[in-house]
Amino acid sequence: MKSAKLESMAKGWFVGNFEPSLYKTNAVEVGVKYYKAGAREAWHYHKIATEITVIIRGRVKMNQREYVTGDIVIVEPGEGTDFEALEDTATAVVKLPGANNDKYLKDE
């Protein structure tokens, strides 16, 4: 049996083909992410991966739409999104397939 602490993982990602990773695979990436109110991620998209975000706790804005605790958002390949935590927030994120270097910012 393996175990690790979430805080020892890079930005909350603990499954995927990166270091550190508790479970190394190209099939999927899984992370638990914590954001303080006001934290943002720039608009981006993925060419290969589908990204599924579950709002575990809190309230966020993605593409000018608000999501709250219990909402699930799926962003398909080629669709873009930004992200803003409107209050302290926890999310679970699944990206499949796992695709290293598949995050493209607005200007790319």
N, C-alpha and C positions, 0 to 999 in steps of 0.2 A: 504494500500500500504506500502511495506517495502522499505527501501533504506539503502545503506551502502557505504563506501568509499573502493575502491579497495585496497588502501594501508593498510587498517585495516584487510585484509584477510591474512591468512598464505600463503606466497609465491605466492600470486595471485589467489589461488583457492577459488572460491566463491559459487560453487554449489557442494554438496556432503555430505557424512556422516562423517563430522569432525567439529571441532570447531576452529575458528568461521566459520560459513557458513550462507550465506544469505538465501539459500534454501536447507534444509536438505533432502537428498534422497540417497538410495542405487542404484538407477537406472543409474546414470550418475555422472561424475565429470567434472566440467568446470572451467577453469582458464585462466587468461590473465597474461602473464609473460614477464618481461623486463630483458634483459641481457646487460651488458656492454661488449664491445669488449674484447675477451679473456676469458670470463666466460665459464666454462665447467660443464658438468654433466657426471658422470662416466657411463661406459657401464652398461646397465641393461636390464631386460626384465620383462614382466608380464605373469603370468600363466593363468590369467582369462580375464583381460581387453584388449580391443583393444584401442590403443592410436592414436588419430588423431591430428596432429599439422599443423596449418596454419601459415605461415610466413607472418605476417601483415606488418612488416617493417624490413629490414636488410638482412643479409646474414649469413648463418650457414653452418656447416659441420656436417653431421650425417653419420656414417659408411663410411667415406672417400669420400662421395659425397656431393657436394655443392648444397644448396637450397637458393632461393632468394625470395624477396617480391612477394606474390601471389602464391607461391608453397604450395601444400598440401601433407603431408606425412602421410601414414597410416602404423602403426606398429601393426601387428597381434599378438595374444597371442603366446608366445614361440619364437618370433623373438626378437633379441636384437638390441640395438642401443646405441651409445654414442651421445654427443652433444657438439659442440663448436660454440660460437658466434664469427664470423669472423669480425663483426662490431657491433655497438650498434643495438640491435634487439628487436622487440616485437613479441610475438607469442600468438595465442589463441590455447588452448589445450582442447580436449574433450576425456575423458576416459569412455568407457562403456563396461560392466556395471561398476558402481562404485564398487570398490573392495578394501577395507581397507587392508593394509599390503600385497599388491600384487606387490611390487617392489623388484626384486631380483638382487643384484649386481653380477658381473662376478665371484667372488670367492664363491658365495653361491650355 
